[in-house]
Amino acid sequence: MLEDIFNVVLLRDHNTRVVVISVMLLGVSSGIVGAFLLLRKRSLMGDVLSHATLPGIGLAFATMSALGMSGKSLPGLLLGATISGAAGLLTMLAIRSTTRLRDDVAMGFVLSVFFGLGVAVLGMVQKMPGANAAGLESFIYGKTASMVLQDAVLIGAAAVVISVMALLFKKE
């Protein structure tokens, strides 16, 4: 029992190292982005974007499953999430530029509409014949213990890109 605790604390296990490094890199990159959002008084933007990605994840899963691919392929799910998040951001910008509503109202609208759409899409995905959606909620809500080295490399690459962009655009 005590030996198991030391193995975890001293990072002797490969999986423990992968999870700790991944979470550390994710925390660093989130902190960098969060600092800029907070200083620009757009701290709700992270919530808006995360909720806006939900329909894209569901649609990407359904599309990949219909094409005979693995519905839980990380690059495919991330592509769907990115497209959906960008659509949410563009919707928010369109609301802000075409109406007299404040930023927080536009953000709240996009957050709730895209999240509702995502819940509806996930409900349809769960009922698709032959679509094995089991485990999709682990991707959405997180399951850090199941991280693999490929996930750590992807998170590390994103952290490097975020850090470089923050250094290049820190005055903006």
C-alpha positions in Angstrom: 0.0 0.0 0.0 2.7 2.5 1.0 4.8 1.4 -2.0 1.9 2.2 -4.3 1.6 5.7 -2.9 5.3 6.3 -3.4 5.1 5.0 -6.9 2.4 7.6 -7.7 4.1 10.5 -5.8 7.5 9.8 -7.3 6.1 9.4 -10.8 7.5 5.9 -11.3 4.6 4.7 -13.4 4.5 5.6 -17.1 0.8 6.4 -17.0 1.2 8.6 -14.0 3.9 10.6 -15.7 1.8 11.0 -18.9 -1.2 12.2 -16.9 0.8 14.6 -14.7 2.7 16.1 -17.6 -0.5 16.5 -19.7 -2.4 18.2 -16.9 0.5 20.4 -16.1 0.8 21.5 -19.8 -2.9 22.0 -20.0 -2.8 24.2 -16.8 0.0 26.3 -18.2 -1.7 26.9 -21.5 -5.1 27.6 -19.9 -3.4 30.1 -17.5 -1.8 32.0 -20.3 -5.0 32.2 -22.3 -7.1 33.0 -19.2 -4.8 35.9 -18.2 -5.4 37.6 -21.5 -9.1 37.0 -21.4 -9.4 38.3 -17.8 -7.4 41.5 -18.6 -9.7 42.2 -21.6 -12.8 41.6 -19.4 -13.8 38.5 -21.4 -13.4 35.8 -18.8 -16.8 34.3 -19.9 -15.3 33.7 -23.3 -13.8 30.4 -22.2 -17.2 29.1 -21.1 -18.8 30.3 -24.3 -16.2 28.5 -26.5 -16.3 25.3 -24.5 -20.1 25.1 -24.6 -20.0 26.0 -28.3 -17.9 23.0 -29.1 -20.4 20.5 -27.9 -22.5 20.3 -31.1 -19.4 19.9 -33.2 -18.2 17.0 -31.1 -21.6 15.3 -31.5 -21.8 16.0 -35.2 -18.2 14.9 -35.8 -18.9 11.6 -33.9 -22.0 11.0 -36.0 -20.2 11.8 -39.3 -17.2 9.6 -38.6 -19.5 6.7 -37.5 -21.6 7.1 -40.6 -18.4 7.0 -42.8 -17.3 3.8 -41.1 -14.5 5.4 -39.1 -13.9 5.3 -35.4 -16.3 7.8 -34.0 -14.0 8.5 -31.1 -11.0 9.5 -33.2 -9.4 12.5 -31.3 -8.4 14.5 -34.4 -11.8 14.2 -35.9 -13.6 15.2 -32.7 -11.2 18.1 -32.3 -11.9 19.2 -35.8 -15.6 19.1 -35.2 -15.2 21.0 -31.9 -13.0 23.6 -33.6 -15.5 24.2 -36.4 -18.4 24.5 -34.0 -16.4 26.7 -31.6 -15.5 29.0 -34.5 -19.2 29.1 -35.5 -20.1 30.1 -31.9 -17.5 32.9 -31.9 -18.7 34.2 -35.3 -22.3 34.1 -34.1 -21.3 36.1 -31.0 -19.4 38.7 -33.1 -22.4 39.0 -35.5 -24.8 39.6 -32.6 -22.4 42.2 -31.1 -22.0 44.0 -34.4 -25.6 44.0 -35.7 -27.4 44.7 -32.4 -27.1 47.0 -29.5 -26.7 44.2 -27.0 -23.8 44.1 -24.7 -21.0 41.6 -24.9 -22.1 39.6 -22.0 -25.6 39.2 -23.4 -24.2 38.0 -26.7 -22.0 35.5 -24.9 -24.8 34.2 -22.7 -27.0 33.7 -25.8 -24.3 31.8 -27.7 -23.4 29.7 -24.6 -27.0 28.6 -24.0 -28.0 28.1 -27.6 -25.0 26.1 -28.6 -25.1 24.0 -25.4 -28.8 23.2 -26.0 -28.0 22.3 -29.6 -25.2 20.1 -28.4 -27.4 18.3 -25.9 -29.9 17.7 -28.7 -27.3 16.4 -31.1 -25.8 14.1 -28.4 -29.3 12.8 -27.7 -29.7 11.9 -31.4 -26.2 10.4 -31.5 -27.1 8.1 -28.6 -30.1 6.7 -30.5 -28.3 6.2 -33.8 -28.4 2.5 -34.9 -24.9 1.0 -34.9 -23.3 4.1 -33.5 -21.4 3.0 -30.4 -21.5 6.3 -28.4 -20.3 4.6 -25.2 -17.4 6.5 -23.8 -18.2 9.7 -25.6 -19.1 11.3 -22.3 -15.6 10.5 -21.0 -14.3 12.7 -23.9 -16.7 15.5 -23.1 -16.5 15.5 -19.3 -12.9 14.3 -19.1 -11.2 11.2 -17.8 -7.6 12.1 -17.1 -6.6 8.6 -16.0 -7.2 7.3 -19.6 -4.7 9.7 -21.2 -2.1 8.2 -23.4 1.2 9.5 -24.7 -0.4 10.7 -28.0 -2.7 12.9 -25.9 0.3 14.3 -24.0 2.1 15.1 -27.2 -1.0 16.9 -28.7 -1.5 18.9 -25.5 2.2 19.7 -25.5 2.1 20.9 -29.1 -0.9 23.1 -28.3 0.9 24.5 -25.2 3.9 25.4 -27.3 1.8 27.1 -30.0 -0.2 29.0 -27.3 3.1 30.1 -25.5 4.7 31.3 -28.8 1.6 33.2 -29.8 1.3 34.8 -26.4 5.0 36.0 -26.7 4.5 37.3 -30.2 1.2 39.0 -29.5 1.6 40.1 -25.9 1.3 43.8 -26.8 -1.9 43.3 -28.7 
